[in-house]
């Protein structure tokens, strides 16, 4: 699969490293068991097994170094990362090893690594984004997260315990939608190694990825019952993947991560689809119906003919092995990552695009680092060196307790943001021109609400430091007591609505607020003690949709967050609505126009005043078709049609939208008298 420039025996040995180095190199993996030919200690003809050194640097997805992470090599060789995020094993040489990294608050990482030679590799972890507490896991519900419009819908009695019993009572659901345009993909489970439905190795480019874990009050992992399915959905941040456009109805293969194999496995019984989304920046989301929970991926196979040579060097130009991450951005903005082990002398990475921008991050044994941004036009040499700054960073609440946070560091010129867990993390940079007199500025916040003294709060703070030493960012807390609420049709159009709120508080009591009328966006007061909120809403009146007047409704549950969009995705049909009408101009008694310009506006308390049609130079005797936008109100929406003849004549019509019928012909009679009774046409 991968090729190295060297043809020497050492180069051939490096080739085997490249073959097993993970998804940085041709992504594959193997279902074969690890070595099947044990050495007979009593046979003097058998050589002693070779001992190798496997070094791992465990980091967050964006590069902060994590201590006290449990790393397991093979079946039971376990160690903890040190203060600099490193851990080292000295196992017997074999074809490959499976390694697993686990830390509280993070999605575990399992991957396959080369086990024949000394090597170093970065293991990246991404934090769990949101945890929701439920009183009755047996109830049917739709849960929504703050991030990426993620929604999970499951029926009543959907979950079972590990022994197959129906699950009921209290449970927690951890939901993490992955941002496929960000460095979160550096922590993609298994480094993207995959097996397709035919059992062949494949490499993936993601159109969406979501991790869901459910546990009952006893900590048991709950899974969907054999007869149950759940719907998963998340917004698409881009409308093109691998330079291929996506649209409503596009289909995408589905893959789930198999932690036992450390591989993604295609499930050809499930088809992912692209659907409309009211909250996506491109109006699209990915959707699927699944029969179990794990990490699910909407993925296309990535099969391109590009290749690039990459190696790591020290300051004296000597080649060294290194672990590497590559964030590859294609021309359409879609992103995939590569990660793996580079041998001394480097390797040729295949299955790359012919055109891309690549951010390279490398780390060697003993913590040397290097970064570089390139295109695909030439060989890449990443120079490694000592970090220019290194700080152990943690965030602290007013009571002195630690909390996970998002930390942004700047030296006034350069800026970087890292996720930091409760225990803190070591943040290093390779920025130039830093010295003992440099002052670094830190700002931090909680990216999602946290619970403090039974209240849902957000927190933020700042700190300064030198280029070394511990940094504690003290955070001030602000209880969340107000939520900005709006209702959206599936098209993304804002819909006036009537909302009911039912919030479960941390002490078990319930807060309600009913029949709240929302015109566009409105701030509602919700107790900061709310842990789960049920939102139900219906449109305030009927709206046109797919040629019909419908009343819209929707329901969802969220944690206490600063803003909520309730999607009205249920319809009750009331009657037909006009989708289009035909417009034409005729001359009045005094006008003699040969053509007219027609402009159409809709106005009302929902949209204000909005142009929906403009038809210049329409010949008299011809007609044009005006298409009405979806979501127009059956009440309170008025249509103004204005026509101006080429002789100065004019006319207008102003009618309620619901009075129009589908395909109606509207004749506009041009007049020479203006609104004030004056002459509008030349004599």
Secondary structure, DSSP 8 states (H G I E B T S, - for coil): --B-S--SHHHHHHHHHHHTS-TTSS-----S-S------TT-TTS----B--EEEEEEETTS-B-SS-EEEETTTEEEE--TTSEEEE--B--SEEEEEEE-TTB--EEEEEE-SS-EEEEEEE-B--EEEEES-TTS-EEEE-SSTT-EEEE-TT-EE-TTS-B--S-EEEEEEEE-TTSGGGGG-GGGGEEE-TTS-EEEEEEEEEEEEEEEETT--EEEE-TT--EEEEEE-S-SEETTEE--TT-EEEEEEEETTTTEEEEEEEEEEEEEE-SSSTTSEEEEEEESS-SEEEEEEE----EEEEEEEE-TTS-EE-EEEEEEEE-TTS-EEEEEEEE-TT-EEEEEE-SS-EEEEEEE-GGG-EEEEEE-SSS-EEEE-B--SEEEEEEEE-TTS-EE-EEEEEE-SS-EEEEEE-TT-EEEEE--TT--TT--EEEEEE-SS-EEETTEEEEEEEEEEE-SEEEEEEE-EEEE--EEEEEEEETTS-B--EEEEEEEEETTS-EEEEEEEEESSEEEEE--TTEEEEEEEEEESS-EEETTEEEEEEEEEEE-S-SEEEEEE-EEEEEEE---EEEEEEEE-SS---SEEEEEEEEEETTTEEEEEEEEEEEETT-EEEEE--TT-BSSSEEEEEEEEETTS-EEEEEEEGGG--TT-EEEEEEBSB-TTS-B-S--
